[in-house]
Amino acid sequence: MAIGKHVVPRPNGEWAVRNSGASRATKVFETQKEAIAFGRDAARKDGVEFYVHRKDGTIRERDSYGRDPHPPRG
């Protein structure tokens, strides 16, 4: 798993923001929307990848806020 921030579902219906590889949540929210806002901001500040998971755990969205090792040529 790449280093980053993950918005993940919790069994009770809440949503958590968790660092890659961490077993504990950084912060827990009632809605996915709140978790996404917090997680995206944290990923931007830390310059890391940002992942949003679906309720089944699969990744539905991914953004990179770090230095791109393969930037587009233009």
C-alpha positions as CSV (number, residue, x, y, z in Angstrom):
1,M,0.0,0.0,0.0
2,A,1.4,3.4,-0.9
3,I,1.9,6.0,1.7
4,G,-1.1,8.3,2.1
5,K,-4.4,9.1,3.7
6,H,-7.3,6.7,3.4
7,V,-11.0,7.3,3.9
8,V,-12.4,4.0,5.0
9,P,-15.7,2.6,6.2
10,R,-16.2,1.4,9.8
11,P,-18.5,-1.5,10.7
12,N,-20.9,0.9,12.6
13,G,-21.6,3.0,9.5
14,E,-19.1,5.8,10.4
15,W,-16.2,6.8,8.2
16,A,-12.5,7.1,9.3
17,V,-9.4,8.8,8.0
18,R,-6.4,6.5,8.4
19,N,-2.8,6.7,7.5
20,S,-1.4,4.0,5.2
21,G,-0.4,1.0,7.3
22,A,-2.0,2.3,10.5
23,S,-4.4,0.2,12.5
24,R,-6.0,3.1,14.3
25,A,-8.0,6.0,12.7
26,T,-6.6,9.5,12.7
27,K,-10.2,10.8,13.0
28,V,-13.7,9.4,12.7
29,F,-16.7,11.0,11.1
30,E,-20.5,10.3,10.8
31,T,-20.5,10.9,7.0
32,Q,-18.1,10.0,4.2
33,K,-18.4,13.6,2.9
34,E,-16.9,14.9,6.2
35,A,-14.2,12.3,6.1
36,I,-13.3,13.1,2.5
37,A,-13.0,16.9,3.3
38,F,-10.7,16.2,6.2
39,G,-8.6,13.5,4.5
40,R,-8.1,15.5,1.3
41,D,-6.9,18.5,3.3
42,A,-4.5,16.4,5.3
43,A,-3.1,14.7,2.2
44,R,-2.5,18.1,0.6
45,K,-0.7,19.3,3.7
46,D,1.4,16.2,3.9
47,G,2.0,16.0,0.1
48,V,0.9,12.3,-0.1
49,E,-1.6,10.1,-1.9
50,F,-5.3,10.3,-1.0
51,Y,-7.6,7.3,-1.3
52,V,-11.4,7.1,-0.9
53,H,-12.8,3.6,-0.3
54,R,-16.3,2.3,-0.9
55,K,-18.3,0.6,1.7
56,D,-17.0,-2.8,0.4
57,G,-13.4,-1.5,0.9
58,T,-12.5,-1.2,-2.8
59,I,-10.9,2.1,-3.9
60,R,-13.4,4.4,-5.7
61,E,-11.2,7.5,-6.0
62,R,-7.5,8.3,-5.8
63,D,-5.6,11.6,-6.0
64,S,-1.9,12.4,-5.6
65,Y,-0.7,15.5,-3.7
66,G,2.9,14.6,-3.7
67,R,5.7,15.2,-6.1
68,D,4.9,13.4,-9.3
69,P,7.8,11.2,-10.4
70,H,6.4,11.1,-14.0
71,P,4.9,14.6,-14.7
72,P,3.2,15.2,-18.0
73,R,5.4,16.7,-20.7
74,G,4.1,19.8,-22.2
